[in-house]
Structures are given as structure tokens and as C-alpha cells.
Amino acid sequence: MEFSSFCPHCHSFQEFSLEVFSMKSCGSCHADIFVNATDAFKESFHFNQCPHCSSAHLYRQKDFNRKLGISLMAIGIILSFFTYGISLLLVTVIDWWLYKRVGDVGCCYRCQSQFRLSPEVEALPSFDLELYDYYQNLRP
């Protein structure tokens, strides 16, 4: 399993590859990252809450670079003036192919931590905009 998040103390980006659970610390400020890890997460990486911030709300999304997706669409739109819209059809086919190839990633609504390469990710619910808005309004 791979875990990536920002340190709650110094806000530096942290990324770990976990085969077995071990308490990880931030590379910059040496603060503990998995302060809220439950016993189920320590034993088998079971997500009943986020091990980083203890939020019970996690979701699943495609693990695709958003900037690359927007760039691909922008190129298709710009080229559509010269190709009479055929480039938009090509971008749609490329987008569909990438959608089928790219795996899922689990994310936390509160701290935006990401969990990759875990079978637990498939069991998470899809993104819920109402929960996302709730957690965004909690931030100062």
C-alpha cells in the first residue's frame, strides 16, 4: 500500500510505501504521521477511519492527474477549430481508454490523504459533494 499526505505540522508533502505497518514520521519535522491509526489498520490496512486525521469519511476516485486531463481537453478544444471537431472525438476516445486503464485511489475528505494499491479502496464509496463541502467549510 502507498500513502501520501501533507504533514499536519509543517505542511510538507509525505509519501510512504507500506508493506507492513510501522509508525512513520515526517521527513522535515519528524512528527508522527499515523497518530490515529486503528488496530485494524495496523494489522491489515483496513480503512474504518483515516489513520492520519481519524475522519470516518473516505471516498474512492480514479487515480489520474487532473492537470494532465485538463491539458488534454484544452488541446482537443484548441485543435477542434482546425480539425472541425474531429480532435474532440479523438480526445474522447483517449479519455475513455485512460478511464479503463487507470486504477482507483482512496481519499480522505478532511485531510486529503491518499491510499493507493490496497484492496480496501474498492470497498470505499464514490465521491459525495455534500460531504466534501461539509469538510471544506470546517477549515479555518
Backbone as a printed PyTorch tensor [residue, N CA C, xyz], in Angstrom:
tensor([[[  0.8410,  -1.1710,   0.0000],
         [  0.0000,   0.0000,   0.0000],
         [  0.8910,   1.2400,   0.0000]],

        [[  0.4220,   2.2600,  -0.6830],
         [  1.1210,   3.5390,  -0.6970],
         [  0.2400,   4.5900,  -0.0460]],

        [[  0.8480,   5.4780,   0.7140],
         [  0.1370,   6.5310,   1.4240],
         [  0.8040,   7.8500,   1.0960]],

        [[  0.0060,   8.8690,   0.8050],
         [  0.5650,  10.2020,   0.5770],
         [ -0.3460,  11.2390,   1.2130]],

        [[  0.2820,  12.2250,   1.8410],
         [ -0.4640,  13.2810,   2.5160],
         [  0.4860,  14.4250,   2.8460]],

        [[ -0.0870,  15.4910,   3.4000],
         [  0.6990,  16.6070,   3.8800],
         [  0.8240,  16.4990,   5.3920]],

        [[  1.9810,  16.8220,   5.9090],
         [  2.2160,  16.7860,   7.3470],
         [  1.3360,  17.8420,   8.0060]],

        [[  0.6260,  17.5020,   9.0950],
         [ -0.2390,  18.4870,   9.7440],
         [  0.5320,  19.5880,  10.4630]],

        [[  1.8110,  19.3690,  10.7160],
         [  2.5980,  20.3550,  11.4520],
         [  3.3550,  21.3120,  10.5360]],

        [[  4.1100,  20.7610,   9.5930],
         [  4.9380,  21.6240,   8.7350],
         [  4.4010,  21.7330,   7.3050]],

        [[  3.3440,  20.9780,   6.9750],
         [  2.6650,  21.0140,   5.6760],
         [  3.5540,  20.5920,   4.5060]],

        [[  4.5650,  19.7920,   4.7740],
         [  5.3780,  19.2570,   3.6840],
         [  4.7400,  17.9660,   3.1790]],

        [[  4.8870,  17.6930,   1.8880],
         [  4.2770,  16.5130,   1.2810],
         [  5.0560,  15.2640,   1.6720]],

        [[  4.3400,  14.2460,   2.1090],
         [  4.9450,  12.9910,   2.5430],
         [  4.3480,  11.8450,   1.7370]],

        [[  5.1860,  10.9100,   1.3220],
         [  4.7190,   9.7380,   0.5750],
         [  5.4640,   8.5130,   1.0950]],

        [[  4.6930,   7.4700,   1.4430],
         [  5.2730,   6.2560,   2.0120],
         [  4.7570,   5.0470,   1.2600]],

        [[  5.5830,   4.0260,   1.1780],
         [  5.1680,   2.7200,   0.6900],
         [  5.1800,   1.7870,   1.8950]],

        [[  4.0360,   1.1760,   2.1910],
         [  3.9040,   0.3470,   3.3820],
         [  3.6450,  -1.1000,   2.9970]],

        [[  4.5200,  -1.9900,   3.3840],
         [  4.2860,  -3.4270,   3.2290],
         [  3.7060,  -3.9830,   4.5180]],

        [[  4.2940,  -3.6050,   5.6260],
         [  3.7790,  -3.9110,   6.9550],
         [  3.6980,  -2.5900,   7.7030]],

        [[  2.8070,  -2.5080,   8.6820],
         [  2.6230,  -1.2460,   9.3790],
         [  3.8320,  -0.9330,  10.2470]],

        [[  4.2850,   0.2890,  10.1270],
         [  5.2900,   0.8250,  11.0390],
         [  4.9890,   2.3050,  11.2040]],

        [[  5.2070,   2.8210,  12.3770],
         [  4.9100,   4.2250,  12.6380],
         [  5.8700,   5.0830,  11.8260]],

        [[  5.3370,   5.8850,  10.9240],
         [  6.1520,   6.7440,  10.0650],
         [  6.1720,   8.1580,  10.6330]],

        [[  7.2370,   8.8590,  10.3690],
         [  7.3420,  10.2380,  10.8060],
         [  7.6680,  11.1230,   9.6150]],

        [[  7.3610,  12.3950,   9.7570],
         [  7.5990,  13.3840,   8.7130],
         [  9.1040,  13.5240,   8.4840]],

        [[  9.4970,  13.6220,   7.2400],
         [ 10.9080,  13.7800,   6.9120],
         [ 11.4520,  15.1470,   7.2730]],

        [[ 10.5700,  16.1470,   7.4000],
         [ 11.0170,  17.5020,   7.6980],
         [ 11.0200,  17.8130,   9.1940]],

        [[  9.8700,  17.5860,   9.8520],
         [  9.7610,  17.9720,  11.2620],
         [  9.7480,  16.7780,  12.2100]],

        [[  9.7610,  15.5670,  11.6790],
         [  9.8060,  14.3180,  12.4460],
         [  8.5760,  14.0870,  13.3240]],

        [[  7.4520,  14.6900,  12.9800],
         [  6.2030,  14.4320,  13.7030],
         [  5.6040,  13.1220,  13.1980]],

        [[  4.8840,  12.4110,  14.0740],
         [  4.2550,  11.1510,  13.6830],
         [  3.1420,  11.4090,  12.6800]],

        [[  3.0900,  10.5940,  11.6200],
         [  2.0850,  10.7450,  10.5750],
         [  0.8300,   9.9450,  10.9050]],

        [[  0.9820,   8.7110,  11.3710],
         [ -0.1500,   7.8200,  11.6370],
         [ -0.5580,   7.8520,  13.1010]],

        [[ -0.8280,   9.0270,  13.6290],
         [ -1.1880,   9.1690,  15.0340],
         [ -2.5140,   8.4840,  15.3410]],

        [[ -3.4440,   8.5040,  14.4070],
         [ -4.7970,   7.9900,  14.6430],
         [ -5.0430,   6.6260,  14.0150]],

        [[ -4.0110,   5.8480,  13.7850],
         [ -4.1760,   4.5290,  13.1740],
         [ -4.8700,   3.5750,  14.1450]],

        [[ -5.8940,   2.8890,  13.6540],
         [ -6.6120,   1.9180,  14.4830],
         [ -5.8850,   0.5760,  14.4400]],

        [[ -6.3070,  -0.3390,  15.3160],
         [ -5.7040,  -1.6700,  15.3320],
         [ -5.9650,  -2.4040,  14.0240]],

        [[ -7.1620,  -2.2040,  13.4340],
         [ -7.4880,  -2.8600,  12.1630],
         [ -6.5790,  -2.3610,  11.0450]],

        [[ -6.2180,  -1.0840,  11.0580],
         [ -5.3040,  -0.5460,  10.0530],
         [ -3.8880,  -1.0820,  10.2780]],

        [[ -3.4820,  -1.1800,  11.5260],
         [ -2.1390,  -1.6710,  11.8400],
         [ -1.9700,  -3.1350,  11.4520]],

        [[ -3.0280,  -3.9260,  11.5920],
         [ -2.9370,  -5.3550,  11.2990],
         [ -3.0820,  -5.6690,   9.8170]],

        [[ -4.0990,  -5.0650,   9.1570],
         [ -4.3650,  -5.4570,   7.7640],
         [ -4.7010,  -4.2790,   6.8500]],

        [[ -4.3480,  -3.0690,   7.2510],
         [ -4.6300,  -1.8570,   6.4630],
         [ -6.1180,  -1.7180,   6.1510]],

        [[ -6.9850,  -2.0400,   7.0990],
         [ -8.4360,  -1.8980,   6.9280],
         [ -8.8320,  -0.4580,   7.2420]],

        [[ -9.5430,   0.1850,   6.3040],
         [ -9.9080,   1.5920,   6.4530],
         [-11.2660,   1.7410,   7.1460]],

        [[-11.3070,   1.7930,   8.4440],
         [-12.5440,   2.1830,   9.1050],
         [-12.4830,   3.6490,   9.5050]],

        [[-11.3090,   4.2470,   9.3960],
         [-11.1200,   5.6830,   9.5460],
         [ -9.7660,   6.0430,   8.9570]],

        [[ -9.5510,   7.2990,   8.7380],
         [ -8.2700,   7.7610,   8.2110],
         [ -7.2060,   7.6370,   9.3030]],

        [[ -6.0720,   6.9930,   9.0240],
         [ -5.0340,   6.8700,  10.0520],
         [ -4.2740,   8.1710,  10.3020]],

        [[ -4.5100,   9.1320,   9.4640],
         [ -3.8050,  10.4150,   9.5710],
         [ -4.5800,  11.4170,  10.4230]],

        [[ -5.9130,  11.5360,  10.1930],
         [ -6.6950,  12.5610,  10.8870],
         [ -7.8930,  12.0010,  11.6550]],

        [[ -8.1340,  10.7140,  11.5840],
         [ -9.2190,   9.9930,  12.2680],
         [-10.6110,  10.2760,  11.7060]],

        [[-10.7110,  10.8340,  10.5280],
         [-12.0130,  11.0560,   9.9090],
         [-12.5930,   9.7210,   9.4440]],

        [[-13.8890,   9.5470,   9.6720],
         [-14.5530,   8.3020,   9.2690],
         [-15.0380,   8.3490,   7.8320]],

        [[-14.8990,   9.4800,   7.1740],
         [-15.4100,   9.6420,   5.8140],
         [-14.2810,   9.5740,   4.7980]],

        [[-14.2550,   8.4880,   4.0430],
         [-13.2820,   8.2810,   2.9720],
         [-14.0380,   8.0310,   1.6800]],

        [[-13.4210,   8.2960,   0.5510],
         [-14.0570,   8.0600,  -0.7390],
         [-13.0640,   7.4930,  -1.7370]],

        [[-13.6010,   7.0470,  -2.8620],
         [-12.8110,   6.4240,  -3.9290],
         [-12.9360,   7.2830,  -5.1780]],

        [[-11.8130,   7.4420,  -5.8820],
         [-11.8210,   8.1590,  -7.1590],
         [-10.7540,   7.5660,  -8.0620]],

        [[-10.7710,   7.9310,  -9.3230],
         [ -9.7510,   7.4740, -10.2620],
         [ -8.4260,   8.1510,  -9.9440]],

        [[ -7.3550,   7.4030, -10.0420],
         [ -6.0260,   7.9020,  -9.7380],
         [ -5.4070,   8.4920, -11.0060]],

        [[ -5.9210,   9.6410, -11.3960],
         [ -5.4770,  10.2830, -12.6310],
         [ -5.0740,  11.7190, -12.3380]],

        [[ -4.0210,  12.1700, -12.9750],
         [ -3.5210,  13.5240, -12.8090],
         [ -4.5140,  14.5000, -13.4360]],

        [[ -5.1030,  15.3600, -12.6240],
         [ -6.1210,  16.3050, -13.1080],
         [ -5.5490,  17.3230, -14.0850]],

        [[ -4.3200,  17.7750, -13.8460],
         [ -3.7030,  18.7460, -14.7520],
         [ -3.4980,  18.1540, -16.1400]],

        [[ -3.1230,  16.8850, -16.1930],
         [ -2.9610,  16.2120, -17.4800],
         [ -4.3060,  16.0920, -18.1930]],

        [[ -5.3590,  15.7710, -17.4590],
         [ -6.6920,  15.6560, -18.0530],
         [ -7.1920,  16.9750, -18.6140]],

        [[ -7.0030,  18.0530, -17.8650],
         [ -7.4200,  19.3820, -18.3390],
         [ -6.5740,  19.8020, -19.5380]],

        [[ -5.2850,  19.5060, -19.5110],
         [ -4.4090,  19.8470, -20.6450],
         [ -4.8270,  19.0950, -21.8970]],

        [[ -5.1410,  17.8200, -21.7480],
         [ -5.5990,  17.0160, -22.8830],
         [ -6.8780,  17.6000, -23.4830]],

        [[ -7.8150,  17.9870, -22.6250],
         [ -9.0630,  18.5710, -23.1010],
         [ -8.8240,  19.9320, -23.7640]],

        [[ -7.9380,  20.7410, -23.1930],
         [ -7.6420,  22.0560, -23.7790],
         [ -7.0120,  21.8980, -25.1640]],

        [[ -6.1160,  20.9450, -25.3200],
         [ -5.5070,  20.7020, -26.6320],
         [ -6.5680,  20.2690, -27.6340]],

        [[ -7.4810,  19.4020, -27.2030],
         [ -8.5670,  18.9700, -28.0810],
         [ -9.4580,  20.1240, -28.5060]],

        [[ -9.7480,  21.0310, -27.5800],
         [-10.5960,  22.1850, -27.9000],
         [ -9.8810,  23.1340, -28.8610]],

        [[ -8.6170,  23.4050, -28.6030],
         [ -7.8650,  24.3050, -29.4840],
         [ -7.7490,  23.7160, -30.8870]],

        [[ -7.4530,  22.4200, -30.9710],
         [ -7.3220,  21.7780, -32.2810],
         [ -8.6640,  21.6120, -32.9970]],

        [[ -9.7650,  21.6920, -32.2620],
         [-11.0730,  21.4920, -32.9000],
         [-11.3860,  22.5830, -33.9200]],

        [[-10.8090,  23.7560, -33.7650],
         [-11.0310,  24.8220, -34.7440],
         [-10.4080,  24.4770, -36.0990]],

        [[ -9.3200,  23.7100, -36.0630],
         [ -8.6290,  23.3500, -37.2900],
         [ -9.0790,  22.0040, -37.8490]],

        [[ -9.5970,  21.1400, -36.9830],
         [ -9.9930,  19.7920, -37.4090],
         [-11.5040,  19.6380, -37.5190]],

        [[-12.2390,  20.7350, -37.3570],
         [-13.7010,  20.7300, -37.4500],
         [-14.3430,  19.7550, -36.4640]],

        [[-13.7810,  19.6760, -35.2510],
         [-14.3610,  18.8710, -34.1830],
         [-13.8820,  17.4360, -34.1090]],

        [[-13.1130,  16.9830, -35.0760],
         [-12.6360,  15.5960, -35.0550],
         [-11.6700,  15.3740, -33.8900]],

        [[-10.9120,  16.3960, -33.5160],
         [ -9.9800,  16.2490, -32.3890],
         [-10.7350,  16.0000, -31.0850]],

        [[-11.9490,  16.5440, -30.9450],
         [-12.7450,  16.2830, -29.7390],
         [-13.1570,  14.8200, -29.6580]],

        [[-13.4390,  14.2250, -30.7930],
         [-13.7560,  12.8040, -30.8240],
         [-12.5250,  11.9850, -30.4260]],

        [[-11.3710,  12.3650, -30.9140],
         [-10.1280,  11.6770, -30.5630],
         [ -9.8300,  11.8210, -29.0670]],

        [[-10.0180,  13.0190, -28.5170],
         [ -9.8030,  13.2390, -27.0830],
         [-10.7790,  12.4020, -26.2620]],

        [[-12.0080,  12.2610, -26.7210],
         [-12.9950,  11.4380, -26.0240],
         [-12.5730,   9.9750, -25.9970]],

        [[-12.0630,   9.4740, -27.1010],
         [-11.5900,   8.0860, -27.1600],
         [-10.3810,   7.8920, -26.2510]],

        [[ -9.4560,   8.8370, -26.2500],
         [ -8.2850,   8.7520, -25.3720],
         [ -8.7170,   8.7960, -23.9120]],

        [[ -9.6630,   9.6630, -23.5870],
         [-10.1710,   9.7810, -22.2260],
         [-10.8390,   8.4780, -21.7740]],

        [[-11.6340,   7.8760, -22.6270],
         [-12.2890,   6.6060, -22.2930],
         [-11.2490,   5.5140, -22.0770]],

        [[-10.2140,   5.4650, -22.9330],
         [ -9.1700,   4.4550, -22.7950],
         [ -8.4160,   4.6290, -21.4750]],

        [[ -8.0900,   5.8760, -21.1370],
         [ -7.4050,   6.1360, -19.8660],
         [ -8.2820,   5.7940, -18.6750]],

        [[ -9.5770,   6.0730, -18.7730],
         [-10.5090,   5.7620, -17.6830],
         [-10.5280,   4.2670, -17.3920]],

        [[-10.4690,   3.4480, -18.4200],
         [-10.4740,   1.9960, -18.2410],
         [ -9.1390,   1.4790, -17.7090]],

        [[ -8.0410,   2.1680, -17.9940],
         [ -6.7050,   1.7100, -17.6100],
         [ -6.2910,   2.1380, -16.1990]],

        [[ -6.7340,   3.3020, -15.7650],
         [ -6.2750,   3.8730, -14.5040],
         [ -7.0300,   3.2340, -13.3360]],

        [[ -6.2970,   2.9350, -12.2720],
         [ -6.8970,   2.3410, -11.0770],
         [ -7.5310,   3.3860, -10.1660]],

        [[ -8.0280,   2.9130,  -9.0350],
         [ -8.6790,   3.7920,  -8.0690],
         [ -7.7280,   4.1380,  -6.9270]],

        [[ -8.0100,   5.2410,  -6.2720],
         [ -7.2700,   5.6850,  -5.1030],
         [ -8.3000,   6.0680,  -4.0380]],

        [[ -7.9950,   5.7360,  -2.7870],
         [ -8.8580,   6.1340,  -1.6780],
         [ -8.3950,   7.4690,  -1.1260]],

        [[ -9.3460,   8.3470,  -0.8090],
         [ -9.0160,   9.6820,  -0.3200],
         [ -9.8210,  10.0010,   0.9350]],

        [[ -9.2800,  10.8790,   1.7460],
         [ -9.9550,  11.3460,   2.9510],
         [-10.5540,  12.7230,   2.6700]],

        [[-11.7950,  12.9240,   3.0880],
         [-12.4320,  14.2230,   2.8780],
         [-11.7600,  15.3240,   3.6950]],

        [[-11.3400,  15.0230,   4.9110],
         [-10.8190,  16.0490,   5.8060],
         [ -9.3990,  16.4710,   5.4460]],

        [[ -8.4720,  15.5200,   5.3730],
         [ -7.0570,  15.8790,   5.2040],
         [ -6.5230,  15.6330,   3.7980]],

        [[ -7.3470,  15.1010,   2.9010],
         [ -6.9730,  14.8390,   1.5090],
         [ -5.8460,  13.8120,   1.3760]],

        [[ -5.6670,  12.9430,   2.3840],
         [ -4.6900,  11.8540,   2.2850],
         [ -5.1380,  10.8820,   1.2050]],

        [[ -4.1780,  10.2240,   0.5680],
         [ -4.4870,   9.2720,  -0.4930],
         [ -3.8850,   7.9160,  -0.1670]],

        [[ -4.6570,   6.8580,  -0.4780],
         [ -4.2490,   5.4780,  -0.2350],
         [ -4.2990,   4.7390,  -1.5580]],

        [[ -3.1550,   4.2110,  -1.9890],
         [ -3.0700,   3.5100,  -3.2690],
         [ -2.7100,   2.0510,  -3.0550]],

        [[ -2.9980,   1.2590,  -4.0850],
         [ -2.5810,  -0.1450,  -4.1510],
         [ -3.0630,  -0.9650,  -2.9590]],

        [[ -4.3050,  -0.7750,  -2.5840],
         [ -4.8910,  -1.5340,  -1.4890],
         [ -6.2280,  -2.1000,  -1.9500]],

        [[ -6.5160,  -3.3590,  -1.6270],
         [ -7.8220,  -3.9130,  -1.9990],
         [ -8.9760,  -3.2490,  -1.2430]],

        [[ -8.6870,  -2.5790,  -0.1530],
         [ -9.7150,  -1.8850,   0.6240],
         [-10.3090,  -0.6960,  -0.1420]],

        [[ -9.5760,  -0.1570,  -1.0810],
         [-10.0340,   1.0210,  -1.8220],
         [-11.3090,   0.7190,  -2.6040]],

        [[-11.4290,  -0.4820,  -3.1500],
         [-12.6020,  -0.8510,  -3.9450],
         [-13.8900,  -0.8300,  -3.1280]],

        [[-13.7920,  -1.0240,  -1.8160],
         [-14.9760,  -1.0500,  -0.9600],
         [-15.4360,   0.3460,  -0.5340]],

        [[-14.6210,   1.3580,  -0.7770],
         [-14.9860,   2.7160,  -0.3750],
         [-16.0840,   3.2650,  -1.2810]],

        [[-16.9510,   4.1380,  -0.7450],
         [-17.9830,   4.7440,  -1.5830],
         [-17.3970,   5.7790,  -2.5330]],

        [[-18.1420,   6.1170,  -3.5540],
         [-17.7140,   7.1520,  -4.5040],
         [-17.7690,   8.5240,  -3.8460]],

        [[-17.2170,   9.4980,  -4.5320],
         [-17.1680,  10.8750,  -4.0490],
         [-18.5670,  11.4220,  -3.7980]],

        [[-18.7390,  12.1390,  -2.6830],
         [-20.0030,  12.7680,  -2.3290],
         [-19.7500,  14.2610,  -2.1450]],

        [[-20.3220,  15.0740,  -3.0100],
         [-20.0780,  16.5120,  -2.9940],
         [-20.5660,  17.1610,  -1.6990]],

        [[-21.6460,  16.6630,  -1.1360],
         [-22.1740,  17.2350,   0.1000],
         [-21.1850,  17.0500,   1.2640]],

        [[-20.6060,  15.8670,   1.3800],
         [-19.5970,  15.6350,   2.4220],
         [-18.3460,  16.4660,   2.1760]],

        [[-17.9430,  16.5950,   0.9210],
         [-16.7820,  17.4010,   0.5870],
         [-17.0010,  18.8630,   0.9980]],

        [[-18.1650,  19.4090,   0.6800],
         [-18.4820,  20.7830,   1.0620],
         [-18.5100,  20.9460,   2.5740]],

        [[-19.0350,  19.9470,   3.2650],
         [-19.0690,  19.9960,   4.7320],
         [-17.6580,  20.1170,   5.2940]],

        [[-16.7340,  19.2830,   4.8320],
         [-15.3710,  19.3230,   5.3480],
         [-14.6190,  20.5590,   4.8910]],

        [[-14.9170,  21.0910,   3.7230],
         [-14.2490,  22.3250,   3.2770],
         [-14.6780,  23.5180,   4.1300]],

        [[-15.9210,  23.5080,   4.5940],
         [-16.4100,  24.6130,   5.4280],
         [-15.9350,  24.5040,   6.8640]],

        [[-15.4000,  23.3590,   7.2710],
         [-14.8440,  23.2150,   8.6220],
         [-13.4830,  23.8700,   8.7500]],

        [[-12.7740,  23.9960,   7.6380],
         [-11.4300,  24.5580,   7.6850],
         [-11.4820,  26.0490,   7.9780]],

        [[-10.5110,  26.5320,   8.7630],
         [-10.4890,  27.9790,   9.0980],
         [-10.0850,  28.8320,   7.9190]]])
